[in-house]
Amino acid sequence: MSEQQKKRRLGRGWYWLFVVEFAVALWPPLYNRIAPELFGIPFFYWFQLLWVLVSAVLTAVVYFATDV
């Protein structure tokens, strides 16, 4: 097995972060509530906005970790 193939195989685990992003976004009971509020914004809304930023960071982590 070549060195590049080994790197690709080890890098596959990073893609599980995409599954986490997807699962949280598609599981509304996790964030379907009003409390706690942040600056008067219900949890339902600010959690989704925060998750957009978290997802962007996780996507960047996967991109740089799997860059072959």
mmCIF file of the N, C-alpha and C atoms, coordinates in Angstrom:
data_MODEL
# 
_entry.id   MODEL 
# 
loop_
_atom_site.group_PDB 
_atom_site.id 
_atom_site.type_symbol 
_atom_site.label_atom_id 
_atom_site.label_alt_id 
_atom_site.label_comp_id 
_atom_site.label_asym_id 
_atom_site.label_entity_id 
_atom_site.label_seq_id 
_atom_site.pdbx_PDB_ins_code 
_atom_site.Cartn_x 
_atom_site.Cartn_y 
_atom_site.Cartn_z 
_atom_site.occupancy 
_atom_site.B_iso_or_equiv 
_atom_site.pdbx_formal_charge 
_atom_site.auth_seq_id 
_atom_site.auth_comp_id 
_atom_site.auth_asym_id 
_atom_site.auth_atom_id 
_atom_site.pdbx_PDB_model_num 
ATOM 1   N N  . MET A 1 1  ? 0.859   -1.176 0.000  1.00 0.00 ? 1  MET A N  1 
ATOM 2   C CA . MET A 1 1  ? 0.000   0.000  0.000  1.00 0.00 ? 1  MET A CA 1 
ATOM 3   C C  . MET A 1 1  ? 0.908   1.242  0.000  1.00 0.00 ? 1  MET A C  1 
ATOM 4   N N  . SER A 1 2  ? 0.633   2.166  -0.895 1.00 0.00 ? 2  SER A N  1 
ATOM 5   C CA . SER A 1 2  ? 1.471   3.350  -1.001 1.00 0.00 ? 2  SER A CA 1 
ATOM 6   C C  . SER A 1 2  ? 1.180   4.318  0.149  1.00 0.00 ? 2  SER A C  1 
ATOM 7   N N  . GLU A 1 3  ? 2.079   5.262  0.324  1.00 0.00 ? 3  GLU A N  1 
ATOM 8   C CA . GLU A 1 3  ? 1.939   6.258  1.397  1.00 0.00 ? 3  GLU A CA 1 
ATOM 9   C C  . GLU A 1 3  ? 0.680   7.106  1.216  1.00 0.00 ? 3  GLU A C  1 
ATOM 10  N N  . GLN A 1 4  ? 0.359   7.459  -0.022 1.00 0.00 ? 4  GLN A N  1 
ATOM 11  C CA . GLN A 1 4  ? -0.833  8.266  -0.289 1.00 0.00 ? 4  GLN A CA 1 
ATOM 12  C C  . GLN A 1 4  ? -2.110  7.485  0.023  1.00 0.00 ? 4  GLN A C  1 
ATOM 13  N N  . GLN A 1 5  ? -2.124  6.212  -0.274 1.00 0.00 ? 5  GLN A N  1 
ATOM 14  C CA . GLN A 1 5  ? -3.283  5.387  0.047  1.00 0.00 ? 5  GLN A CA 1 
ATOM 15  C C  . GLN A 1 5  ? -3.479  5.272  1.553  1.00 0.00 ? 5  GLN A C  1 
ATOM 16  N N  . LYS A 1 6  ? -2.385  5.197  2.303  1.00 0.00 ? 6  LYS A N  1 
ATOM 17  C CA . LYS A 1 6  ? -2.475  5.148  3.763  1.00 0.00 ? 6  LYS A CA 1 
ATOM 18  C C  . LYS A 1 6  ? -3.066  6.444  4.316  1.00 0.00 ? 6  LYS A C  1 
ATOM 19  N N  . LYS A 1 7  ? -2.633  7.580  3.765  1.00 0.00 ? 7  LYS A N  1 
ATOM 20  C CA . LYS A 1 7  ? -3.159  8.871  4.203  1.00 0.00 ? 7  LYS A CA 1 
ATOM 21  C C  . LYS A 1 7  ? -4.652  8.981  3.913  1.00 0.00 ? 7  LYS A C  1 
ATOM 22  N N  . ARG A 1 8  ? -5.056  8.530  2.748  1.00 0.00 ? 8  ARG A N  1 
ATOM 23  C CA . ARG A 1 8  ? -6.481  8.570  2.398  1.00 0.00 ? 8  ARG A CA 1 
ATOM 24  C C  . ARG A 1 8  ? -7.300  7.706  3.336  1.00 0.00 ? 8  ARG A C  1 
ATOM 25  N N  . ARG A 1 9  ? -6.782  6.538  3.648  1.00 0.00 ? 9  ARG A N  1 
ATOM 26  C CA . ARG A 1 9  ? -7.520  5.628  4.525  1.00 0.00 ? 9  ARG A CA 1 
ATOM 27  C C  . ARG A 1 9  ? -7.646  6.209  5.931  1.00 0.00 ? 9  ARG A C  1 
ATOM 28  N N  . LEU A 1 10 ? -6.600  6.802  6.442  1.00 0.00 ? 10 LEU A N  1 
ATOM 29  C CA . LEU A 1 10 ? -6.647  7.415  7.767  1.00 0.00 ? 10 LEU A CA 1 
ATOM 30  C C  . LEU A 1 10 ? -7.537  8.654  7.769  1.00 0.00 ? 10 LEU A C  1 
ATOM 31  N N  . GLY A 1 11 ? -7.614  9.337  6.651  1.00 0.00 ? 11 GLY A N  1 
ATOM 32  C CA . GLY A 1 11 ? -8.398  10.557 6.571  1.00 0.00 ? 11 GLY A CA 1 
ATOM 33  C C  . GLY A 1 11 ? -9.893  10.338 6.472  1.00 0.00 ? 11 GLY A C  1 
ATOM 34  N N  . ARG A 1 12 ? -10.319 9.131  6.217  1.00 0.00 ? 12 ARG A N  1 
ATOM 35  C CA . ARG A 1 12 ? -11.748 8.859  6.054  1.00 0.00 ? 12 ARG A CA 1 
ATOM 36  C C  . ARG A 1 12 ? -12.543 9.089  7.333  1.00 0.00 ? 12 ARG A C  1 
ATOM 37  N N  . GLY A 1 13 ? -11.944 8.930  8.465  1.00 0.00 ? 13 GLY A N  1 
ATOM 38  C CA . GLY A 1 13 ? -12.642 9.125  9.734  1.00 0.00 ? 13 GLY A CA 1 
ATOM 39  C C  . GLY A 1 13 ? -13.127 10.548 9.935  1.00 0.00 ? 13 GLY A C  1 
ATOM 40  N N  . TRP A 1 14 ? -12.456 11.489 9.323  1.00 0.00 ? 14 TRP A N  1 
ATOM 41  C CA . TRP A 1 14 ? -12.853 12.895 9.452  1.00 0.00 ? 14 TRP A CA 1 
ATOM 42  C C  . TRP A 1 14 ? -14.225 13.158 8.851  1.00 0.00 ? 14 TRP A C  1 
ATOM 43  N N  . TYR A 1 15 ? -14.621 12.355 7.897  1.00 0.00 ? 15 TYR A N  1 
ATOM 44  C CA . TYR A 1 15 ? -15.905 12.566 7.236  1.00 0.00 ? 15 TYR A CA 1 
ATOM 45  C C  . TYR A 1 15 ? -17.097 12.298 8.158  1.00 0.00 ? 15 TYR A C  1 
ATOM 46  N N  . TRP A 1 16 ? -16.870 11.633 9.298  1.00 0.00 ? 16 TRP A N  1 
ATOM 47  C CA . TRP A 1 16 ? -17.945 11.414 10.263 1.00 0.00 ? 16 TRP A CA 1 
ATOM 48  C C  . TRP A 1 16 ? -18.427 12.736 10.860 1.00 0.00 ? 16 TRP A C  1 
ATOM 49  N N  . LEU A 1 17 ? -17.608 13.768 10.805 1.00 0.00 ? 17 LEU A N  1 
ATOM 50  C CA . LEU A 1 17 ? -18.063 15.077 11.279 1.00 0.00 ? 17 LEU A CA 1 
ATOM 51  C C  . LEU A 1 17 ? -19.218 15.599 10.433 1.00 0.00 ? 17 LEU A C  1 
ATOM 52  N N  . PHE A 1 18 ? -19.251 15.236 9.165  1.00 0.00 ? 18 PHE A N  1 
ATOM 53  C CA . PHE A 1 18 ? -20.379 15.636 8.316  1.00 0.00 ? 18 PHE A CA 1 
ATOM 54  C C  . PHE A 1 18 ? -21.667 14.953 8.772  1.00 0.00 ? 18 PHE A C  1 
ATOM 55  N N  . VAL A 1 19 ? -21.554 13.736 9.224  1.00 0.00 ? 19 VAL A N  1 
ATOM 56  C CA . VAL A 1 19 ? -22.729 13.009 9.721  1.00 0.00 ? 19 VAL A CA 1 
ATOM 57  C C  . VAL A 1 19 ? -23.267 13.710 10.972 1.00 0.00 ? 19 VAL A C  1 
ATOM 58  N N  . VAL A 1 20 ? -22.382 14.169 11.828 1.00 0.00 ? 20 VAL A N  1 
ATOM 59  C CA . VAL A 1 20 ? -22.801 14.893 13.026 1.00 0.00 ? 20 VAL A CA 1 
ATOM 60  C C  . VAL A 1 20 ? -23.545 16.173 12.640 1.00 0.00 ? 20 VAL A C  1 
ATOM 61  N N  . GLU A 1 21 ? -22.983 16.932 11.719 1.00 0.00 ? 21 GLU A N  1 
ATOM 62  C CA . GLU A 1 21 ? -23.641 18.157 11.253 1.00 0.00 ? 21 GLU A CA 1 
ATOM 63  C C  . GLU A 1 21 ? -25.045 17.853 10.732 1.00 0.00 ? 21 GLU A C  1 
ATOM 64  N N  . PHE A 1 22 ? -25.129 16.850 9.907  1.00 0.00 ? 22 PHE A N  1 
ATOM 65  C CA . PHE A 1 22 ? -26.387 16.485 9.271  1.00 0.00 ? 22 PHE A CA 1 
ATOM 66  C C  . PHE A 1 22 ? -27.418 16.015 10.299 1.00 0.00 ? 22 PHE A C  1 
ATOM 67  N N  . ALA A 1 23 ? -26.983 15.184 11.232 1.00 0.00 ? 23 ALA A N  1 
ATOM 68  C CA . ALA A 1 23 ? -27.894 14.626 12.232 1.00 0.00 ? 23 ALA A CA 1 
ATOM 69  C C  . ALA A 1 23 ? -28.463 15.710 13.142 1.00 0.00 ? 23 ALA A C  1 
ATOM 70  N N  . VAL A 1 24 ? -27.637 16.626 13.583 1.00 0.00 ? 24 VAL A N  1 
ATOM 71  C CA . VAL A 1 24 ? -28.118 17.691 14.464 1.00 0.00 ? 24 VAL A CA 1 
ATOM 72  C C  . VAL A 1 24 ? -29.109 18.581 13.730 1.00 0.00 ? 24 VAL A C  1 
ATOM 73  N N  . ALA A 1 25 ? -28.827 18.899 12.498 1.00 0.00 ? 25 ALA A N  1 
ATOM 74  C CA . ALA A 1 25 ? -29.730 19.766 11.735 1.00 0.00 ? 25 ALA A CA 1 
ATOM 75  C C  . ALA A 1 25 ? -31.081 19.091 11.461 1.00 0.00 ? 25 ALA A C  1 
ATOM 76  N N  . LEU A 1 26 ? -31.082 17.774 11.342 1.00 0.00 ? 26 LEU A N  1 
ATOM 77  C CA . LEU A 1 26 ? -32.320 17.067 11.014 1.00 0.00 ? 26 LEU A CA 1 
ATOM 78  C C  . LEU A 1 26 ? -33.050 16.498 12.224 1.00 0.00 ? 26 LEU A C  1 
ATOM 79  N N  . TRP A 1 27 ? -32.621 16.874 13.425 1.00 0.00 ? 27 TRP A N  1 
ATOM 80  C CA . TRP A 1 27 ? -33.267 16.378 14.634 1.00 0.00 ? 27 TRP A CA 1 
ATOM 81  C C  . TRP A 1 27 ? -33.841 17.544 15.435 1.00 0.00 ? 27 TRP A C  1 
ATOM 82  N N  . PRO A 1 28 ? -34.947 18.130 14.967 1.00 0.00 ? 28 PRO A N  1 
ATOM 83  C CA . PRO A 1 28 ? -35.537 19.311 15.622 1.00 0.00 ? 28 PRO A CA 1 
ATOM 84  C C  . PRO A 1 28 ? -35.909 19.141 17.083 1.00 0.00 ? 28 PRO A C  1 
ATOM 85  N N  . PRO A 1 29 ? -36.289 17.956 17.579 1.00 0.00 ? 29 PRO A N  1 
ATOM 86  C CA . PRO A 1 29 ? -36.581 17.873 19.015 1.00 0.00 ? 29 PRO A CA 1 
ATOM 87  C C  . PRO A 1 29 ? -35.401 18.304 19.897 1.00 0.00 ? 29 PRO A C  1 
ATOM 88  N N  . LEU A 1 30 ? -34.207 18.266 19.355 1.00 0.00 ? 30 LEU A N  1 
ATOM 89  C CA . LEU A 1 30 ? -33.033 18.706 20.107 1.00 0.00 ? 30 LEU A CA 1 
ATOM 90  C C  . LEU A 1 30 ? -33.084 20.201 20.416 1.00 0.00 ? 30 LEU A C  1 
ATOM 91  N N  . TYR A 1 31 ? -33.594 20.990 19.492 1.00 0.00 ? 31 TYR A N  1 
ATOM 92  C CA . TYR A 1 31 ? -33.574 22.441 19.665 1.00 0.00 ? 31 TYR A CA 1 
ATOM 93  C C  . TYR A 1 31 ? -34.951 23.095 19.530 1.00 0.00 ? 31 TYR A C  1 
ATOM 94  N N  . ASN A 1 32 ? -36.018 22.333 19.572 1.00 0.00 ? 32 ASN A N  1 
ATOM 95  C CA . ASN A 1 32 ? -37.366 22.871 19.422 1.00 0.00 ? 32 ASN A CA 1 
ATOM 96  C C  . ASN A 1 32 ? -37.923 23.323 20.775 1.00 0.00 ? 32 ASN A C  1 
ATOM 97  N N  . ARG A 1 33 ? -37.396 24.450 21.249 1.00 0.00 ? 33 ARG A N  1 
ATOM 98  C CA . ARG A 1 33 ? -37.883 25.033 22.501 1.00 0.00 ? 33 ARG A CA 1 
ATOM 99  C C  . ARG A 1 33 ? -37.568 26.518 22.516 1.00 0.00 ? 33 ARG A C  1 
ATOM 100 N N  . ILE A 1 34 ? -38.176 27.226 23.424 1.00 0.00 ? 34 ILE A N  1 
ATOM 101 C CA . ILE A 1 34 ? -37.994 28.673 23.495 1.00 0.00 ? 34 ILE A CA 1 
ATOM 102 C C  . ILE A 1 34 ? -36.856 29.048 24.446 1.00 0.00 ? 34 ILE A C  1 
ATOM 103 N N  . ALA A 1 35 ? -36.828 28.418 25.604 1.00 0.00 ? 35 ALA A N  1 
ATOM 104 C CA . ALA A 1 35 ? -35.804 28.745 26.604 1.00 0.00 ? 35 ALA A CA 1 
ATOM 105 C C  . ALA A 1 35 ? -34.565 27.906 26.351 1.00 0.00 ? 35 ALA A C  1 
ATOM 106 N N  . PRO A 1 36 ? -33.395 28.378 26.579 1.00 0.00 ? 36 PRO A N  1 
ATOM 107 C CA . PRO A 1 36 ? -33.029 29.696 27.081 1.00 0.00 ? 36 PRO A CA 1 
ATOM 108 C C  . PRO A 1 36 ? -32.961 30.723 25.950 1.00 0.00 ? 36 PRO A C  1 
ATOM 109 N N  . GLU A 1 37 ? -33.308 31.920 26.271 1.00 0.00 ? 37 GLU A N  1 
ATOM 110 C CA . GLU A 1 37 ? -33.236 33.010 25.296 1.00 0.00 ? 37 GLU A CA 1 
ATOM 111 C C  . GLU A 1 37 ? -31.869 33.677 25.372 1.00 0.00 ? 37 GLU A C  1 
ATOM 112 N N  . LEU A 1 38 ? -31.430 34.195 24.253 1.00 0.00 ? 38 LEU A N  1 
ATOM 113 C CA . LEU A 1 38 ? -30.163 34.918 24.169 1.00 0.00 ? 38 LEU A CA 1 
ATOM 114 C C  . LEU A 1 38 ? -30.460 36.279 23.569 1.00 0.00 ? 38 LEU A C  1 
ATOM 115 N N  . PHE A 1 39 ? -30.375 37.312 24.375 1.00 0.00 ? 39 PHE A N  1 
ATOM 116 C CA . PHE A 1 39 ? -30.706 38.681 23.959 1.00 0.00 ? 39 PHE A CA 1 
ATOM 117 C C  . PHE A 1 39 ? -32.134 38.765 23.426 1.00 0.00 ? 39 PHE A C  1 
ATOM 118 N N  . GLY A 1 40 ? -33.033 38.007 24.018 1.00 0.00 ? 40 GLY A N  1 
ATOM 119 C CA . GLY A 1 40 ? -34.430 38.022 23.619 1.00 0.00 ? 40 GLY A CA 1 
ATOM 120 C C  . GLY A 1 40 ? -34.763 37.130 22.437 1.00 0.00 ? 40 GLY A C  1 
ATOM 121 N N  . ILE A 1 41 ? -33.779 36.438 21.901 1.00 0.00 ? 41 ILE A N  1 
ATOM 122 C CA . ILE A 1 41 ? -33.995 35.544 20.761 1.00 0.00 ? 41 ILE A CA 1 
ATOM 123 C C  . ILE A 1 41 ? -34.211 34.129 21.295 1.00 0.00 ? 41 ILE A C  1 
ATOM 124 N N  . PRO A 1 42 ? -35.311 33.480 20.931 1.00 0.00 ? 42 PRO A N  1 
ATOM 125 C CA . PRO A 1 42 ? -35.570 32.118 21.414 1.00 0.00 ? 42 PRO A CA 1 
ATOM 126 C C  . PRO A 1 42 ? -34.473 31.138 20.993 1.00 0.00 ? 42 PRO A C  1 
ATOM 127 N N  . PHE A 1 43 ? -34.300 30.124 21.807 1.00 0.00 ? 43 PHE A N  1 
ATOM 128 C CA . PHE A 1 43 ? -33.275 29.102 21.566 1.00 0.00 ? 43 PHE A CA 1 
ATOM 129 C C  . PHE A 1 43 ? -33.391 28.500 20.172 1.00 0.00 ? 43 PHE A C  1 
ATOM 130 N N  . PHE A 1 44 ? -34.611 28.262 19.723 1.00 0.00 ? 44 PHE A N  1 
ATOM 131 C CA . PHE A 1 44 ? -34.834 27.645 18.417 1.00 0.00 ? 44 PHE A CA 1 
ATOM 132 C C  . PHE A 1 44 ? -34.085 28.385 17.310 1.00 0.00 ? 44 PHE A C  1 
ATOM 133 N N  . TYR A 1 45 ? -34.106 29.702 17.356 1.00 0.00 ? 45 TYR A N  1 
ATOM 134 C CA . TYR A 1 45 ? -33.472 30.492 16.298 1.00 0.00 ? 45 TYR A CA 1 
ATOM 135 C C  . TYR A 1 45 ? -31.971 30.650 16.499 1.00 0.00 ? 45 TYR A C  1 
ATOM 136 N N  . TRP A 1 46 ? -31.547 30.992 17.728 1.00 0.00 ? 46 TRP A N  1 
ATOM 137 C CA . TRP A 1 46 ? -30.117 31.242 17.882 1.00 0.00 ? 46 TRP A CA 1 
ATOM 138 C C  . TRP A 1 46 ? -29.302 29.960 17.807 1.00 0.00 ? 46 TRP A C  1 
ATOM 139 N N  . PHE A 1 47 ? -29.902 28.825 18.173 1.00 0.00 ? 47 PHE A N  1 
ATOM 140 C CA . PHE A 1 47 ? -29.173 27.564 18.035 1.00 0.00 ? 47 PHE A CA 1 
ATOM 141 C C  . PHE A 1 47 ? -28.917 27.259 16.559 1.00 0.00 ? 47 PHE A C  1 
ATOM 142 N N  . GLN A 1 48 ? -29.903 27.479 15.710 1.00 0.00 ? 48 GLN A N  1 
ATOM 143 C CA . GLN A 1 48 ? -29.717 27.219 14.282 1.00 0.00 ? 48 GLN A CA 1 
ATOM 144 C C  . GLN A 1 48 ? -28.662 28.137 13.683 1.00 0.00 ? 48 GLN A C  1 
ATOM 145 N N  . LEU A 1 49 ? -28.678 29.396 14.085 1.00 0.00 ? 49 LEU A N  1 
ATOM 146 C CA . LEU A 1 49 ? -27.656 30.320 13.584 1.00 0.00 ? 49 LEU A CA 1 
ATOM 147 C C  . LEU A 1 49 ? -26.271 29.934 14.081 1.00 0.00 ? 49 LEU A C  1 
ATOM 148 N N  . LEU A 1 50 ? -26.196 29.537 15.334 1.00 0.00 ? 50 LEU A N  1 
ATOM 149 C CA . LEU A 1 50 ? -24.916 29.080 15.875 1.00 0.00 ? 50 LEU A CA 1 
ATOM 150 C C  . LEU A 1 50 ? -24.455 27.813 15.164 1.00 0.00 ? 50 LEU A C  1 
ATOM 151 N N  . TRP A 1 51 ? -25.400 26.935 14.850 1.00 0.00 ? 51 TRP A N  1 
ATOM 152 C CA . TRP A 1 51 ? -25.039 25.682 14.187 1.00 0.00 ? 51 TRP A CA 1 
ATOM 153 C C  . TRP A 1 51 ? -24.508 25.924 12.779 1.00 0.00 ? 51 TRP A C  1 
ATOM 154 N N  . VAL A 1 52 ? -24.952 26.962 12.119 1.00 0.00 ? 52 VAL A N  1 
ATOM 155 C CA . VAL A 1 52 ? -24.397 27.309 10.811 1.00 0.00 ? 52 VAL A CA 1 
ATOM 156 C C  . VAL A 1 52 ? -22.903 27.617 10.949 1.00 0.00 ? 52 VAL A C  1 
ATOM 157 N N  . LEU A 1 53 ? -22.546 28.375 11.968 1.00 0.00 ? 53 LEU A N  1 
ATOM 158 C CA . LEU A 1 53 ? -21.132 28.705 12.188 1.00 0.00 ? 53 LEU A CA 1 
ATOM 159 C C  . LEU A 1 53 ? -20.327 27.466 12.591 1.00 0.00 ? 53 LEU A C  1 
ATOM 160 N N  . VAL A 1 54 ? -20.887 26.660 13.470 1.00 0.00 ? 54 VAL A N  1 
ATOM 161 C CA . VAL A 1 54 ? -20.204 25.428 13.897 1.00 0.00 ? 54 VAL A CA 1 
ATOM 162 C C  . VAL A 1 54 ? -20.004 24.503 12.697 1.00 0.00 ? 54 VAL A C  1 
ATOM 163 N N  . SER A 1 55 ? -21.002 24.394 11.854 1.00 0.00 ? 55 SER A N  1 
ATOM 164 C CA . SER A 1 55 ? -20.898 23.544 10.665 1.00 0.00 ? 55 SER A CA 1 
ATOM 165 C C  . SER A 1 55 ? -19.822 24.051 9.712  1.00 0.00 ? 55 SER A C  1 
ATOM 166 N N  . ALA A 1 56 ? -19.723 25.354 9.574  1.00 0.00 ? 56 ALA A N  1 
ATOM 167 C CA . ALA A 1 56 ? -18.677 25.916 8.711  1.00 0.00 ? 56 ALA A CA 1 
ATOM 168 C C  . ALA A 1 56 ? -17.291 25.582 9.257  1.00 0.00 ? 56 ALA A C  1 
ATOM 169 N N  . VAL A 1 57 ? -17.137 25.676 10.567 1.00 0.00 ? 57 VAL A N  1 
ATOM 170 C CA . VAL A 1 57 ? -15.847 25.345 11.180 1.00 0.00 ? 57 VAL A CA 1 
ATOM 171 C C  . VAL A 1 57 ? -15.546 23.858 11.014 1.00 0.00 ? 57 VAL A C  1 
ATOM 172 N N  . LEU A 1 58 ? -16.535 23.007 11.252 1.00 0.00 ? 58 LEU A N  1 
ATOM 173 C CA . LEU A 1 58 ? -16.320 21.566 11.084 1.00 0.00 ? 58 LEU A CA 1 
ATOM 174 C C  . LEU A 1 58 ? -16.001 21.204 9.639  1.00 0.00 ? 58 LEU A C  1 
ATOM 175 N N  . THR A 1 59 ? -16.646 21.869 8.703  1.00 0.00 ? 59 THR A N  1 
ATOM 176 C CA . THR A 1 59 ? -16.347 21.633 7.288  1.00 0.00 ? 59 THR A CA 1 
ATOM 177 C C  . THR A 1 59 ? -14.914 22.040 6.963  1.00 0.00 ? 59 THR A C  1 
ATOM 178 N N  . ALA A 1 60 ? -14.464 23.156 7.513  1.00 0.00 ? 60 ALA A N  1 
ATOM 179 C CA . ALA A 1 60 ? -13.083 23.585 7.300  1.00 0.00 ? 60 ALA A CA 1 
ATOM 180 C C  . ALA A 1 60 ? -12.099 22.594 7.921  1.00 0.00 ? 60 ALA A C  1 
ATOM 181 N N  . VAL A 1 61 ? -12.420 22.079 9.087  1.00 0.00 ? 61 VAL A N  1 
ATOM 182 C CA . VAL A 1 61 ? -11.556 21.090 9.736  1.00 0.00 ? 61 VAL A CA 1 
ATOM 183 C C  . VAL A 1 61 ? -11.433 19.844 8.856  1.00 0.00 ? 61 VAL A C  1 
ATOM 184 N N  . VAL A 1 62 ? -12.550 19.364 8.345  1.00 0.00 ? 62 VAL A N  1 
ATOM 185 C CA . VAL A 1 62 ? -12.511 18.188 7.473  1.00 0.00 ? 62 VAL A CA 1 
ATOM 186 C C  . VAL A 1 62 ? -11.732 18.478 6.199  1.00 0.00 ? 62 VAL A C  1 
ATOM 187 N N  . TYR A 1 63 ? -11.930 19.648 5.640  1.00 0.00 ? 63 TYR A N  1 
ATOM 188 C CA . TYR A 1 63 ? -11.238 20.007 4.404  1.00 0.00 ? 63 TYR A CA 1 
ATOM 189 C C  . TYR A 1 63 ? -9.720  20.004 4.597  1.00 0.00 ? 63 TYR A C  1 
ATOM 190 N N  . PHE A 1 64 ? -9.263  20.634 5.663  1.00 0.00 ? 64 PHE A N  1 
ATOM 191 C CA . PHE A 1 64 ? -7.818  20.721 5.878  1.00 0.00 ? 64 PHE A CA 1 
ATOM 192 C C  . PHE A 1 64 ? -7.243  19.409 6.394  1.00 0.00 ? 64 PHE A C  1 
ATOM 193 N N  . ALA A 1 65 ? -8.005  18.631 7.110  1.00 0.00 ? 65 ALA A N  1 
ATOM 194 C CA . ALA A 1 65 ? -7.510  17.352 7.616  1.00 0.00 ? 65 ALA A CA 1 
ATOM 195 C C  . ALA A 1 65 ? -7.410  16.302 6.525  1.00 0.00 ? 65 ALA A C  1 
ATOM 196 N N  . THR A 1 66 ? -8.244  16.397 5.509  1.00 0.00 ? 66 THR A N  1 
ATOM 197 C CA . THR A 1 66 ? -8.238  15.385 4.443  1.00 0.00 ? 66 THR A CA 1 
ATOM 198 C C  . THR A 1 66 ? -7.563  15.888 3.187  1.00 0.00 ? 66 THR A C  1 
ATOM 199 N N  . ASP A 1 67 ? -6.963  17.038 3.226  1.00 0.00 ? 67 ASP A N  1 
ATOM 200 C CA . ASP A 1 67 ? -6.263  17.584 2.064  1.00 0.00 ? 67 ASP A CA 1 
ATOM 201 C C  . ASP A 1 67 ? -5.048  16.700 1.754  1.00 0.00 ? 67 ASP A C  1 
ATOM 202 N N  . VAL A 1 68 ? -5.131  16.013 0.618  1.00 0.00 ? 68 VAL A N  1 
ATOM 203 C CA . VAL A 1 68 ? -4.056  15.085 0.255  1.00 0.00 ? 68 VAL A CA 1 
ATOM 204 C C  . VAL A 1 68 ? -3.202  15.671 -0.820 1.00 0.00 ? 68 VAL A C  1 
# 
